[in-house]
Amino acid sequence: MLDTSPLTAAVDRFADRLRAAPQSRLQQGAAGAALELARELAVRAQALEGAGAGREMPDAGIFVVGDQVAVAGLDLAEALRAAPAGNGAKAPSEVLDEAVRLVERAELRAMR
């Protein structure tokens, strides 16, 4: 089973920072960057689960983006743990590494 702790740690850290961020920071772009990340993580989880083109994560407002990042990131981590090692597409470890980089980049953009 793939160790997804790097992803869950990055997601938890960013989600916590978003939840603690002042409204002004969220309005200045942090919420938009976080929603974009949550949507991308959700797409990747759906692809691993074989769901294809699924539902898009809704824009539920700036005060819930931390929760949206957490849910999408943890869903992707679970999908990665359940993914077969070689299914013809990218290896789960590659998807994991890419997801961690996505979270780290989004956090840098949002919290600077």
N, C-alpha and C positions, 0 to 999 in steps of 0.2 A: 504494500500500500504506500502510495506517495505521501511524503511528509509535506503538508501544505502550511506548516507553521510560519514560514516567511511571509506568505500571503496574508494569513489571518492576522499576524502581528502588524503588518503594514496597514491593512484595512482598519483594524481596531484603532491604531494610532491616529490615522487621518480622520476617522469618524469622530473620535473623541475631540480632536482639535476643532472640527466643524461644529460640534455641539456646544463647545465653549466659546466659539468665535462671536464677537460682537456683531450686531445687525449690520453695521456699516461695512464691515469686511465682507460679509455675505453678499450684500448688495453690490459691492464693488467688483464682483466677479468670482468670488470663492464658491458661491452656490452654483453658478453656471458651470464652472470647471468640475465640481463634484457631481452634478447631475450628468454631465457628459461621461464622466468616468463610470458612474453607476450604470448607465445605459450600455456602455461598452462591455463591462463585466457581465451584465445580464445576457447580452448577445452571445458572449463566449460560453457562458454556462449552458444556454439553450442549445448551442451547437454541439457541445459535448454530450448533452442528454438526448440528442437526436430530435430535438423539437423543431429544428429548421427555423424559419422566420416566425418568431413568436410575437408576443406583445411587447410594446415599447414601454419602458419604465415611465410613468407619468410625471409631469412637473407638478409636484404637490406643494410647492412653495419652498422658500429659502430656509425655513426652520426645520425641515425634515430631511434635508439632503444628507446629513450625517447618518441618519438611520437608513436611508436608501443606499448609501455607499456600503454600510455594514451588511445589509441584507444581500445585496448583489455580490459582494465579495465573499461572504460566507457560503452563499449558494454555489459560486464558482469553485470554491475550495472543496465543497462536498462533491460536486460533479467531477472534479479532478481525482479525488480519492476513489471514486467509483469507476473511472474510465479505464478501459483495457489498455495495457502497455503499448500495444502496436495495432492501431486500427486503420493504418494507411494514411492518415492525416498526420498532423504534427504530434509528436510524442507529448504526453501529459506534462512531462518535466519542462519541455519547451514552452508550453502554454503557461505553466506556472511562472517560469522566469519572466516571460513577457508581461504577465499580469502584475507581478511585483514591480517591474519597471514602470508600468502604466500608473500604478497607485503612487509611486514615489514622485514621478513627474507631475502628476495632478496636484499632489500635496505641495510641491515646490511652487507651482504656478499660483495656486489658490492662497497660500499662506505667506507669500512674500510681502 
